[in-house]
């Protein structure tokens, strides 16, 4: 998967990170918090801060202890909440750490780590565009149109809210 962009839902102005499958036109929207959206966008846009943000600090700590972020994975959608893991290699051993997807993604963009999503999550929560889309602005516009028409029930099979991250 790759981070295709960050947008906002039209009703609550909640940030949404949009992941795209490497092969095909499937997009996985994950509602995230404003600070995490800012952290992801800042890195994607090449912006920097005078002092390290939390995810910059995490990347620096990993680098200084000779650990590497091998990958991040959106592992499941349970009770309308997305879950993720961060896989680190430390002294030749892989360690898997539970994470909110937004924190995992913010770290992945700082460490150039690959992003994965479980097939079940993609099947359950992704959106597929009918034709090949290559222009990022076109995808964002189509996604905004989609958000104007979608209801929470479309994502959660009748639940009261769209899939989201676990709270802090």
N, C-alpha and C positions, 0 to 999 in steps of 0.2 A: 504494500500500500504506500501511497505517498500523500503528504499533506497537500491538498489541492487549493485550500484557501480557508479563510475564516470569514464568516458572515454573521448576520444577526437575524433572529426571527422577527417577523413583522409585528407580532402582537406584544410580546413582553420585552423586546429588544435584548433578548438573551443571546450571548455569543454561541456560535455553532462552528466547530471545526469540521471541515469536509475532507474526508479521506477518499482517495480514488484507488480502485484496484489497478494493479500493474497491467493486467491484460483485460480489456473490456471497458464497458461504460457503466460500471457499478460504482456508486458513491455512498459512503457511510457517513451520515450526519451524527455528530455527537455534541449535545448541548454541554457547554462548559462555563466556568466562571469568568468574570471580566479580567481579573489579574492574570489568569492562565492564558486567556486569549491575547492579552497584551504581551506576555512573555513569548508566546509562539510567534506573534506578528513581528515583534521587535527583531528577533533573530532572523526570520524569513526576509525581512526588509533590510537587514544589515545594519540596523541601528544599535547603538551601544549606550550604556549608562555610565556615569562617573564611578559608580561603585557596583560590585557584582550583585545581580539579582539572585534569588534562591537557586534557580536552575543553573545559572552560571557557576555559583558556588559548588553545587553538586558536581558539575562537570570538572571543575578545578580540583576538587577533592579526589575524584576518581583518578584523574591524571597524575596527581601527586603521590598517590599510593600505588601506582602502577596497576590500577584496575581499569577495565575497559567495558563500556556499555556495548554488549554484543548485539542486542536487539530489544525492541519493545513490542508487546503484543496486546491487542484488545482481545481478551480471552473469553468473555461471556457477557450476556445481557440477562440479568436475573432481577426479578421484581422491579422492572422498569429502570434498572441501573446498570450502566456499563462498568466492567471491571477490566483491569490491565495488569500486566507484569513487566518488570524491567529485568532483563537477564544480563548479569555482569560476569566477567571472567576475572577471577582473583587467584593469582598463583597457580594457574592452570586448572582451576576448578570453576565450574559455572554455578552461580548463585542466582536464584530467582526471587525477586522482591515484589510483593503486592503493591499496586499503585493505582491512583486514579488515572484514567486515560490522558487527561490534559497534562498532568505532571510528567507522565512517561513520554508524551509527544514533545513537550518543551525540552526535555533532556535529550531526546533522540535528535532533534534539530541542532543541538549544540555539540553532540558527539558524532554526528553523521552516522547514526545507527539505523539499520533497516527497521521498517515498521511492518507489522503483520496484524492480521485480524483472523480470528477463527472462522472457518467456513460457516458454522452455525450462526454466528453473529451477522455475517454478510448476508446469508439467506434470509434471516429474520428481519433485518433492519435496514438493508441498503435500498437505494433507489437506482433504477436502471433507466438510462436515457435510450431512446429507440435508435438513434443514429450515432455514428462515431462523432465524438466531440473533441476537438483539439484545441480550441481557443478557450483559454481560462475565463475570459470575460463572458463568453457565451454560456459557459457552464454556470457561472455565478448568477447571470441573469435568469437562466432556466431554473436554477435552484430557488431564486427569490420568487419567481412565478409559482413554483411548486409550494413554497412556504405560505404564499397568500391563500392557497386553496386547501392545504392539508389540514386535517384535524388530528388531535392527539390519538384518537382511536385508530387512525390509519397506521400508526407506529406500534401501538401497544395492544392491538387486538381487543380494544374495548376499555383499556385502562384510562384513568383520568388525566394522565399527563404523558408527554413524550419521553422516550428513554433519556436518561440523564446520568451524570456521574454520581458516585457516592459523596455524601457531604464530608467536609473536613473532619 
